[in-house]
Amino acid sequence: MLRQLGEIAELLKAELTGDPTLVIRGINDLGRAEPDQLAFLGNPRYIKQALESKAGAIIIPRDSTAKVCAATLRVDNPSTAFAKVAALYAPLPIPWLAGIHPTSVVDPTAQLGAGVHIGPHAVVEPGVIIGDGVHVGAGGYVGHDSVLGDHCFMHPRVTLRERSKLGKRVIMHSGVVIGSDGFGYEFSQERYVKVPQLGYVQIDDDVEIGSNSTIDRGRFDKTWIQEGCKIDNLVMIAHNVVIGAHSIIVAQVGISGSASLGKYNTIGGQSAIVGHVRIADKVSVTGWSAVTKDLTEAGVYRGGPAKPMRENMQTEALIQKLPEIYARLKVLEAAAKKED
């Protein structure tokens, strides 16, 4: 639906500079936006792109001094405001009619709530309980005695293994595997012997899990993803891990068994967390880091092993100076030899 700029400003409670009758046909990023599109400036590092942008209007921070040529909407949080505008232009959601596709296999003992959709070639095993409005996509698998709360959404080819427990509004993208065995073995008589994985996975309300991510069942108790966590693609979470509420785990992170993360954590892409460590609330770990010991205080950590950001940057700065220090040391050694 087309919107005039004035309407958008009113929605965002923004301070508008420019023509309120300008028709905005869509949204885009600063580099690709056209004169009938809206973009946003959320970070000062992109001011150059904003100055060069062809966008008809740009959402900018309320205190910004950037002199862009486009109309501007000044708000407190441009990223949040842009998300609201994006919702206006988003395509309508695909409707899924309630019902069971004739090619699916649903055990008669499974309990299905109102408005459930079971897609083609999906399998629902005995003892499953599915809440109202749940969608099980094509080729999905729901294992024995699993529970899905209201309005969970399984995209095609999601595997939910036996005894998994999901809260409400959990979203699982294609290729997600929940409840597979943890990587547990004991070396005995010159061979590896599998340790039975007896636990399960619990995922609380409003969690979203990206494509091809895996969450292993607990060895004895549970692996627990708490309320509101957002997990990116290609994340591996091992047995008995606890992820605190409202944490973000970015792509290609690996979390080893029995690690415990606090609330409101952010773990950057391709980072690793070793087993049994404890991480406090409100910790951010930057990408390519390795957490090898407990992080007991909130803050930003970086590197391998992960250290407080300032400490890590100081260490890296010294490392960069090593060639210079080595050269000076050789000069001093040569001078000392001459004196001898």
N, C-alpha and C positions, 0 to 999 in steps of 0.2 A: 504494500500500500504506500502510495506517495504521501509525503508529509512536507508541510512548509516549515522553514527553519524556526519561525516563531512558535509553532506547536512543539517542536523538539525542545526549544529553550524553556518553555513552560513546564514540560514534563520533567526536565532536569533541574528546574529552579536555577537556571543559569543566567549569567549576565551576558546579554547578546549585544555584539557590535556588528552591524551589517543589516542587510535587507531581510526583514522577517517574512516576506512573501516568497523568498527564494525556495524553489521546489527541490527537495532532496530525494533523489530516486534510489539511493543505496548508500552503502558504506564501503570503505576500503582503507588500505594502509597509506601512509603519507606518500610513498613513492609511486603508487599506482592509481591514486584517487583522481577522478575526473571532476570537471567543474560542477557537475550535478550530484557529487557525492560528498559524504562527510568522513573526515579522518580525525585522529586524536594525537595529541602530543603528551605522552605520559612520563617522558624522561628527558632531562635537559640535554643529554648526549645527542638527541635527534633534532635539535633546533635547526641545524643546517638543512635537514630534509624538509622540515616544516616551512622554512623560508623559500625553498624551491618547489614546494608542492603545488600541484594544479587543483587541489581540492577546493570545492566551493565554500566549505566551512570546516573549521578545525576546532575541536574541543581542546582547551588549554587550561593549565592550572590557574586558579583565581589570581595568584600573585605573580604570574609570568610577565616578563618585560619583553618577550619576543614580539617583533614587529612583522607579523605575517601579513601577506597581501589578502588572504581569504577572510571571510567573515569569521568571527570567533565566538565561542561559547565558553565563558569562564566558569569553572566549577572547582570544588574542593578536591575531587578525585577523578581525573580524566579517565582512568581505566574503568572504574566502576560506572561512570556515566556512559562511556562508550558501550559497555555491556548492555545497559538498558536500551540504548538505541538499536543495538544489534538485534535485540529481541523483537523490535518493531518490524524489522525487515526479514526476519528469519522465515523460511518457508513453513507452511503448515505441517505439523507432525503427521507422519504416515498413520492412517487409522488401522488398527488391528481389531478385527471383529472377534468377539468371544466365540470359543468353540475349539473342538479337537479335530485336527486334520486327519483324514482317513488313513494316511500312511504312517501316522505316529502310533506308538505302542504305550498305552497307559494302563498300569496294573489296576484291577478293580478295587484294591484296598487303598489306593491313593485317594486323599481327600482334597478336592479342588474347590476353592472359593468361587464367589460370583465374578463373572466377567473375565475368566481366565482364558488365555489363548495358548494353545499348544500347536506349534508349527509342524511342517512336513518332516517326517522321519525322526522326530524327537522321541526320546524314551523316558518314561517316568516309572521308576521301580516301585516295588511294594513298600508300604508304610510311609510314603511321602505325604507331607502336609503342605499344601500350596494356598496362600492367602488370596484375597480379592485382587483382581486386576493384574495378576502376574502374567508376564509374557515369556514363554519358552520358545526361543527361535528355532529355525530349521536345523536339524541335526543335533540339537541340544540333548544333554544327558543329565538326569536328576537321579542320583543314587539312593539306595535303600535308606529309609528312615530320615531323610533330609527334610528340613523345614525352611520354607521361603515365606517371609512376611509379605504383607500387602504391597502391591505395586512394584515388586522387583522386576527387573528387565534383563533377560538373558538374550544377548544377541546370538546370531547363528554360531553353532559349533562350540558352545561353552560346555565344559564338563564340570559337574558338581558331584563330587564323590560322596559315598555313603556317610550318613550321620552329620553332615554339615548343617550348620544353623545360621540362617540369614535373617536379619531384621527387615525393616521396611525400606522400600525405595532403593535397594541395592542395584547398581547397574554394573553389568559384566559384559565387556566387549569380546568380540570373536577371538577364539583361541585360548581364553582364560581356562585354567585348570585349578580347581579348588579341592583340597582334601586328598591329594595324592600322597603317597608314602614319603616320610622324611628320609633323608640320606643317612641311614643308621646302620652301621656294620661293626662287628667285632672280629679282630684277626685271631683265629684259633686254628691250630694244627696246620699252619701254612696255607690257610685259605680264609677268605672273608665270609663271615656268617651273618645273615640278615637279622637285625634286631626288629621284632614286631613293633609296628607303629599303631598303638592302641587308641590314640586320642582322636580329636576331631578339629574342625575349624569353626570358629564363631566370628561372624561379621555383623557389626551393629548397623543401625539405621544410617541411611544417606551416604554410604560408601560407594565410590566409583572405582572400577578396576579396569585398566587399559588392556589392549589386545596382547595376547601371548604372555601374560604374566601368570606366575604360578605361586600358590600358597599351600604349603605342605601341612598335613595334619599333625597334631601334637604327638609326641612319642607316648606319653601316658595321659596327659591332660589335654589342653586345647592350645591351638594357635589362635590369637585373638586380635582382630582388627577393629578398633573402637570407632565410635560414632564420627561421621563426617570426614573420614580419611579419603584422600584422593591419590590413587596409585596409577602411575603412568604405564606405558607399554614396556614389555620385556623386563619386568621386575621379578626377582626371585626372593621369596620369603620362606625361610626354612622352618622346621618344626619348633613349636613352643615359643615362637617369637610373639611379643606383644607390641603393637603399634598404638601409641596414645591417640586420643581423640583429636580430630581436626589437623592431623599431620599430612604433609605432602611428600610423596616418594617419587622422585623423577626417574626417567627412563634408565634402564640397564643397571639399576642398583641391585646389589646382592646383600642380603642380611642373613647371617649364619644363625644356627640354632640357639634358642633360649636367650637371644638378645632382647632387651626391653627398652623401648623408646617412650619418652614422656609425651605430653600433649603439646600440640602446636609446633611440632618439629618440621623442618624442611631438610630433606636429604637430596643433595645435588646429583646430577646424572653421572653414572659410571662410578659411583662411590661404593665402598665395601665396608661392612660392619662385621667384625669377628664375633664369634659366639660368646654368649654369657655376659657381654658388656651391658652397662646401664647408662642411659642417656637421660639427662634432666629435661624438664619442660622448656619450651621456647629455645631450642637449640637449632641453629642452621649449620649444616655441613656443606661446604662448597663442592662443586663437581670434581671428580678424580681424586677424592680424598679417601683415606683409609682410617677408620676408627678402630684402634687396637686396645684401648683401655677406656674405663668409665669417663664420661664427661659429666661432671657433677654440677656445673653452673650454666645458666642460660648465656647465650652469646653465639658468635660466629666462629666456626672452626674450619681449618683448612690444612691440606697437605697429608702426607703419609710418613709417619703417623700423624693423625689430625691434632693440631695444636690451636690455641687461640689465634685469631687472624693476625693481630699485630706481631705476636711472637714469630709466627710462621713467615711473615713478610720480612722481618728483620733477619731471620736465618737465610732466606733466599737472597737477600741483598748481599749478605756476607759471602755466600757461595759464588755469586757473580764476580766478586772481587778476588777470588782465589787465584786466577792466573797472575794478576798484578802482585798479590802478596807473595806468590811463589817466586816470581821474578826478582822481587826485592830481597827475598830470603837468599836466593842464589848469589846475589851481589854481596850481601853481608857475609855469607860463608866464604866467598872468594877473598874478601878483604881480611877476614879473620885468618885465613891460611897464609896470606902474605905477611901478616904481623908475626905469625909463628916462625 
